[in-house]
Amino acid sequence: MNQFENQVVVITGSGRGIGAAAARQFAAQGAKVVVNDLNPEPAEVVVESIKKAGGEAIMVTGDVTASDFPELILGKTIDAYGKLNVLVNNAGFTWDGMIHKITDEQWQAILNVHATTPFRMIRAATPYLRDAAKADLESGKTPENRCIINISSTSGLHGNFGQANYAFAKMGIVGLTKTIAKEWGAFGVRCNAVAFGFIDTRLTQAKESGEVIEVSGTKVELGIPQKVIDARNDRTIPLARPGTPEEAAAGILMMASPLASYITGHTLEVTGGMGI
Ligand SMILES: NC(=O)c1ccc[n+]([C@@H]2O[C@H](COP(=O)([O-])OP(=O)(O)OC[C@H]3O[C@@H](n4cnc5c(N)ncnc54)[C@H](O)[C@@H]3O)[C@@H](O)[C@H]2O)c1
């Protein structure tokens, strides 16, 4: 079933992990995909794999937190494909620390990428989502599937040790999601969040493996300390294992699908039951 035939999908941070899996899945279902990442190399690999499989994709690299980024990526999307159907605000990283050690820079960097950027992306998408849907409605045209998926986390829904900044942003995105659902619902534009638990990506590798992200000249260590991974009790996840990026991405496609045409303002938990 090509659920996204002829639809245009923008996914931020889709060079790796969940975003990359979502890009491939959307393309396999007929979508034209705009792949973004901070790093061009992994984004290029994703675009090439989509094309090799017979799909369509372009790459727009860049830091999503740059103030001119939303106009840049959406401008290139419209130049290439002429419209926008699905916006997935996925890019992000963690910069953990217990609250008494979190610096202002650390706090702000995480809010910028996980909360301020999705706000700016949605605002910049107004002409292509809200206004285009309104025009369809007024001219009596059958409305297209138009929606936004924001990525949240169990850390936002329930809080988490060492993640005050991330939890604050990932809960904030739920409020933003519900507000957009209310403001744009009358035009038929949906807005939902997908909250992940423990998905096996670079973000959840052992900190000791040395993964680093460089943002605005600052190197940030990614991952979870090995002793925290070792102490993890399988009973905290009823399905007793981490999710794969593909399983996580499937949650994004579910909420973006035309089959979810009457679902808006919802936060779907893709967590293997973690937090129930
Ligand atoms: N992995 C998990 O267990 C988990 C759990 C809950 C939520 N999430 C969320 O899912 C989303 C995807 O994370 P993931 O696990 O796939 O991580 P990942 O590190 O595998 O992929 C994230 C991608 O985003 C890119 N990125 C980061 N900051 C960027 C920026 N400023 N501009 C452009 N690109 C940027 C990275 O380069 C990377 O390729 C994030 O929002 C994350 O917070 C992940």
PDBQT file of the ligand as one rigid body, heavy atoms in Angstrom, charges set to zero:
ROOT
HETATM    1  N1  LIG A 301      16.861   6.882  20.842  1.00  0.00    +0.000 N 
HETATM    2  C1  LIG A 301      15.978   7.010  21.812  1.00  0.00    +0.000 C 
HETATM    3  O1  LIG A 301      15.861   6.139  22.697  1.00  0.00    +0.000 OA
HETATM    4  C2  LIG A 301      15.039   8.193  21.852  1.00  0.00    +0.000 A 
HETATM    5  C3  LIG A 301      14.096   8.249  22.890  1.00  0.00    +0.000 A 
HETATM    6  C4  LIG A 301      13.227   9.318  22.951  1.00  0.00    +0.000 A 
HETATM    7  C5  LIG A 301      13.279  10.315  21.999  1.00  0.00    +0.000 A 
HETATM    8  N2  LIG A 301      14.231  10.266  21.023  1.00  0.00    +0.000 N 
HETATM    9  C6  LIG A 301      14.253  11.375  20.062  1.00  0.00    +0.000 C 
HETATM   10  O2  LIG A 301      14.205  10.866  18.755  1.00  0.00    +0.000 OA
HETATM   11  C7  LIG A 301      14.831  11.800  17.867  1.00  0.00    +0.000 C 
HETATM   12  C8  LIG A 301      15.848  11.080  16.997  1.00  0.00    +0.000 C 
HETATM   13  O3  LIG A 301      16.903  10.581  17.818  1.00  0.00    +0.000 OA
HETATM   14  P1  LIG A 301      17.758   9.270  17.475  1.00  0.00    +0.000 P 
HETATM   15  O4  LIG A 301      17.660   8.377  18.639  1.00  0.00    +0.000 OA
HETATM   16  O5  LIG A 301      17.408   8.775  16.118  1.00  0.00    +0.000 OA
HETATM   17  O6  LIG A 301      19.225   9.907  17.512  1.00  0.00    +0.000 OA
HETATM   18  P2  LIG A 301      20.436   9.844  16.431  1.00  0.00    +0.000 P 
HETATM   19  O7  LIG A 301      21.575  10.537  17.074  1.00  0.00    +0.000 OA
HETATM   20  O8  LIG A 301      20.633   8.456  15.949  1.00  0.00    +0.000 OA
HETATM   21  O9  LIG A 301      19.866  10.716  15.221  1.00  0.00    +0.000 OA
HETATM   22  C9  LIG A 301      19.585  12.085  15.375  1.00  0.00    +0.000 C 
HETATM   23  C10 LIG A 301      20.116  12.828  14.153  1.00  0.00    +0.000 C 
HETATM   24  O10 LIG A 301      19.804  14.229  14.329  1.00  0.00    +0.000 OA
HETATM   25  C11 LIG A 301      20.922  14.976  13.872  1.00  0.00    +0.000 C 
HETATM   26  N3  LIG A 301      20.971  16.275  14.538  1.00  0.00    +0.000 N 
HETATM   27  C12 LIG A 301      21.187  16.533  15.843  1.00  0.00    +0.000 A 
HETATM   28  N4  LIG A 301      21.198  17.846  16.064  1.00  0.00    +0.000 NA
HETATM   29  C13 LIG A 301      20.984  18.437  14.859  1.00  0.00    +0.000 A 
HETATM   30  C14 LIG A 301      20.916  19.783  14.436  1.00  0.00    +0.000 A 
HETATM   31  N5  LIG A 301      21.089  20.796  15.298  1.00  0.00    +0.000 N 
HETATM   32  N6  LIG A 301      20.664  20.028  13.123  1.00  0.00    +0.000 NA
HETATM   33  C15 LIG A 301      20.509  19.009  12.236  1.00  0.00    +0.000 A 
HETATM   34  N7  LIG A 301      20.585  17.716  12.583  1.00  0.00    +0.000 NA
HETATM   35  C16 LIG A 301      20.837  17.434  13.888  1.00  0.00    +0.000 A 
HETATM   36  C17 LIG A 301      22.138  14.128  14.245  1.00  0.00    +0.000 C 
HETATM   37  O11 LIG A 301      23.279  14.478  13.476  1.00  0.00    +0.000 OA
HETATM   38  C18 LIG A 301      21.625  12.720  13.995  1.00  0.00    +0.000 C 
HETATM   39  O12 LIG A 301      21.965  12.258  12.698  1.00  0.00    +0.000 OA
HETATM   40  C19 LIG A 301      15.414  12.905  18.751  1.00  0.00    +0.000 C 
HETATM   41  O13 LIG A 301      14.526  13.989  18.818  1.00  0.00    +0.000 OA
HETATM   42  C20 LIG A 301      15.507  12.236  20.097  1.00  0.00    +0.000 C 
HETATM   43  O14 LIG A 301      15.509  13.161  21.160  1.00  0.00    +0.000 OA
HETATM   44  C21 LIG A 301      15.107   9.229  20.926  1.00  0.00    +0.000 A 
ENDROOT
TORSDOF 0
